């Protein structure tokens, strides 16, 4: 709440108190017009309503501001282009605030999982770059041992388990977002449902080609 809004609320409260005091004043032989419902209590009731409406309005504005901040964090996490951000903003510009809250919660959940999956992909890429080096078989010590190969297999199994688990959760959320809000989830402006079907395989194929190039060179 800014300074201007605070002053306005204080003014309304003062007017409410002033009317209430007038309503409660009693002097023998004098008629207090504020005791009459229309002139007294009704004005107090109107100010109460006005205060409630203003408070709700300010609460909504504060909530919308927070939702906008959260939405921008989602866009940044998913590396969305300006065009996609504008399209999403226009779509939800005049939608009920409760729906927007649902939208943001769902997108936050899927964005968090997508970022985790992308991080696992980076880990796989970094690991396979080293593991695809044929020279490691000829190294002395642990790196050239069968024990090291077993350790590599364990790491691969864990990475595969992690990414499969994440993909299942992501797919459920993508379907929910699609059915509930008719939205498609993008990462770097690529439909993520399609991306998941090919990105890991394409990465491993690229590493395999690189490995063969090194061997044949």
C-alpha positions as CSV (number, residue, x, y, z in Angstrom):
1,X,0.0,0.0,0.0
2,X,1.5,3.3,-1.0
3,X,1.4,6.6,0.9
4,X,-1.6,8.0,-1.0
5,X,-3.7,4.9,-0.4
6,X,-2.8,4.9,3.3
7,X,-3.9,8.5,3.7
8,X,-7.2,7.7,1.9
9,X,-7.9,4.8,4.2
10,X,-7.1,6.9,7.2
11,X,-9.5,9.6,5.9
12,X,-12.3,7.1,5.5
13,X,-11.7,5.7,9.0
14,X,-11.8,9.2,10.5
15,X,-15.1,10.0,8.7
16,X,-16.5,6.7,10.0
17,X,-15.5,7.5,13.6
18,X,-17.0,11.1,13.2
19,X,-20.3,9.7,12.1
20,X,-20.3,7.1,14.8
21,X,-19.7,9.7,17.5
22,X,-22.5,11.9,16.1
23,X,-24.8,8.9,16.1
24,X,-24.1,8.2,19.7
25,X,-24.4,11.8,21.0
26,X,-27.5,12.5,23.1
27,X,-28.6,15.8,24.6
28,X,-32.0,16.2,26.4
29,X,-34.4,18.3,24.5
30,X,-32.4,18.1,21.3
31,X,-33.1,15.9,18.3
32,X,-30.1,14.0,16.9
33,X,-30.7,13.5,13.1
34,X,-27.8,10.9,13.0
35,X,-29.9,8.6,15.1
36,X,-32.2,8.1,12.2
37,X,-31.3,5.1,10.1
38,X,-31.2,6.8,6.7
39,X,-29.1,9.8,7.9
40,X,-27.0,8.1,10.5
41,X,-26.5,4.3,10.5
42,X,-26.9,4.1,6.8
43,X,-24.0,6.5,6.3
44,X,-21.9,4.5,8.7
45,X,-22.9,1.3,6.9
46,X,-22.0,2.9,3.5
47,X,-18.5,3.8,4.8
48,X,-18.1,0.3,6.1
49,X,-18.9,-1.0,2.7
50,X,-16.6,1.5,1.1
51,X,-13.8,0.5,3.5
52,X,-14.3,-3.1,2.7
53,X,-14.4,-2.6,-1.0
54,X,-11.3,-0.4,-0.9
55,X,-9.5,-3.0,1.3
56,X,-10.4,-5.8,-1.1
57,X,-9.3,-3.7,-4.1
58,X,-5.9,-3.0,-2.4
59,X,-5.6,-6.7,-1.5
60,X,-6.3,-7.7,-5.1
61,X,-3.8,-5.2,-6.4
62,X,-1.1,-6.5,-4.1
63,X,-2.0,-10.1,-5.1
64,X,-1.9,-9.3,-8.8
65,X,1.5,-7.6,-8.3
66,X,2.9,-10.8,-6.6
67,X,1.4,-13.0,-9.3
68,X,3.0,-10.8,-12.0
69,X,6.4,-11.2,-10.2
70,X,5.9,-15.0,-10.0
71,X,4.9,-15.2,-13.7
72,X,8.0,-13.3,-14.7
73,X,10.1,-15.8,-12.8
74,X,8.4,-18.6,-14.6
75,X,9.1,-16.9,-18.0
76,X,12.8,-16.5,-17.0
77,X,13.1,-20.1,-15.9
78,X,11.6,-21.4,-19.1
79,X,13.6,-18.8,-21.2
80,X,10.5,-17.6,-23.0
81,X,10.7,-15.1,-25.8
82,X,9.1,-11.7,-25.6
83,X,6.4,-12.8,-28.0
84,X,5.3,-15.8,-25.8
85,X,5.3,-13.6,-22.8
86,X,3.1,-11.0,-24.5
87,X,0.7,-13.8,-25.8
88,X,0.3,-15.2,-22.3
89,X,-0.2,-11.7,-20.8
90,X,-3.0,-10.9,-23.3
91,X,-4.7,-14.3,-22.7
92,X,-5.0,-13.8,-19.0
93,X,-5.3,-10.0,-18.9
94,X,-9.0,-10.0,-18.0
95,X,-9.3,-13.4,-16.4
96,X,-10.6,-13.8,-12.8
97,X,-7.8,-13.5,-10.2
98,X,-8.6,-16.9,-8.8
99,X,-8.0,-18.5,-12.2
100,X,-4.7,-16.6,-12.6
101,X,-3.6,-17.9,-9.3
102,X,-4.3,-21.5,-10.5
103,X,-2.4,-20.8,-13.7
104,X,0.6,-19.4,-11.9
105,X,0.7,-22.3,-9.4
106,X,0.5,-24.9,-12.2
107,X,3.2,-23.2,-14.3
108,X,5.5,-22.8,-11.3
109,X,5.3,-26.5,-10.6
110,X,6.0,-27.5,-14.2
111,X,8.8,-24.9,-14.6
112,X,10.5,-26.2,-11.5
113,X,10.5,-29.7,-12.8
114,X,11.6,-28.7,-16.3
115,X,14.6,-26.8,-14.9
116,X,15.5,-29.9,-12.8
117,X,15.3,-32.1,-15.9
118,X,17.4,-29.7,-18.0
119,X,20.0,-29.7,-15.2
120,X,20.0,-33.6,-15.3
121,X,20.5,-33.4,-19.1
122,X,23.5,-31.2,-18.6
123,X,24.9,-33.6,-16.0
124,X,24.4,-36.5,-18.5
125,X,26.1,-34.5,-21.3
126,X,29.1,-33.7,-19.1
127,X,29.4,-37.3,-17.8
128,X,29.0,-38.9,-21.3
129,X,31.6,-36.5,-22.8
130,X,34.2,-38.0,-20.3
131,X,32.8,-41.5,-20.5
132,X,32.8,-41.5,-24.3
133,X,36.6,-40.9,-24.3
134,X,38.1,-44.2,-25.5
135,X,41.4,-43.2,-24.0
136,X,40.1,-43.9,-20.5
137,X,40.4,-47.7,-21.2
138,X,44.2,-47.3,-21.4
139,X,44.7,-45.2,-18.3
140,X,46.5,-46.6,-15.4
141,X,45.0,-47.0,-11.9
142,X,41.3,-46.7,-11.1
143,X,40.2,-44.8,-14.3
144,X,41.3,-47.7,-16.5
145,X,39.9,-50.5,-14.3
146,X,36.7,-52.5,-14.7
147,X,35.6,-51.1,-11.3
148,X,35.5,-47.6,-13.0
149,X,33.3,-49.0,-15.8
150,X,30.9,-50.4,-13.1
151,X,30.9,-47.1,-11.4
152,X,30.0,-45.4,-14.8
153,X,27.1,-47.9,-15.2
154,X,25.8,-47.0,-11.8
155,X,25.9,-43.3,-12.6
156,X,24.1,-43.9,-15.9
157,X,21.4,-45.9,-14.1
158,X,20.8,-43.2,-11.5
159,X,20.7,-40.4,-14.2
160,X,18.3,-42.4,-16.2
161,X,16.1,-43.1,-13.2
162,X,16.1,-39.4,-12.3
163,X,15.2,-38.2,-15.7
164,X,12.4,-40.8,-16.2
165,X,10.9,-39.8,-12.8
166,X,11.0,-36.1,-13.8
167,X,9.5,-36.8,-17.2
168,X,6.5,-38.6,-15.7
169,X,5.7,-35.7,-13.4
170,X,6.2,-33.2,-16.2
171,X,3.9,-35.0,-18.6
172,X,1.1,-35.1,-16.0
173,X,1.4,-31.4,-15.4
174,X,1.6,-30.6,-19.1
175,X,-1.6,-32.5,-19.7
176,X,-3.3,-30.8,-16.7
177,X,-2.2,-27.3,-18.0
178,X,-3.4,-28.2,-21.5
179,X,-6.8,-29.5,-20.4
180,X,-7.4,-27.0,-17.7
181,X,-6.1,-23.8,-19.3
182,X,-5.6,-24.8,-23.0
183,X,-1.9,-23.8,-22.8
184,X,1.1,-25.5,-24.3
185,X,4.3,-25.5,-22.2
186,X,7.4,-24.2,-23.9
187,X,11.1,-24.1,-23.0
188,X,13.2,-21.8,-25.1
189,X,10.1,-21.5,-27.3
190,X,10.1,-25.2,-28.1
191,X,7.1,-27.3,-27.2
192,X,8.5,-29.2,-24.2
193,X,6.3,-32.3,-24.7
194,X,7.9,-32.8,-28.1
195,X,11.4,-31.8,-26.8
196,X,11.3,-34.6,-24.2
197,X,10.7,-37.2,-26.9
198,X,13.9,-36.4,-28.8
199,X,16.4,-34.3,-26.9
200,X,18.1,-37.0,-24.8
201,X,18.4,-39.3,-27.8
202,X,19.8,-36.5,-30.0
203,X,22.3,-35.6,-27.4
204,X,23.6,-39.2,-27.0
205,X,23.7,-39.7,-30.8
206,X,25.8,-36.5,-31.1
207,X,28.2,-37.8,-28.4
208,X,28.4,-41.1,-30.2
209,X,29.3,-39.4,-33.5
210,X,31.9,-37.3,-31.7
211,X,33.4,-40.5,-30.1
212,X,33.6,-42.2,-33.5
213,X,35.2,-39.2,-35.0
214,X,37.9,-39.2,-32.3
215,X,38.5,-43.0,-32.8
216,X,38.8,-42.6,-36.6
217,X,41.0,-39.5,-36.6
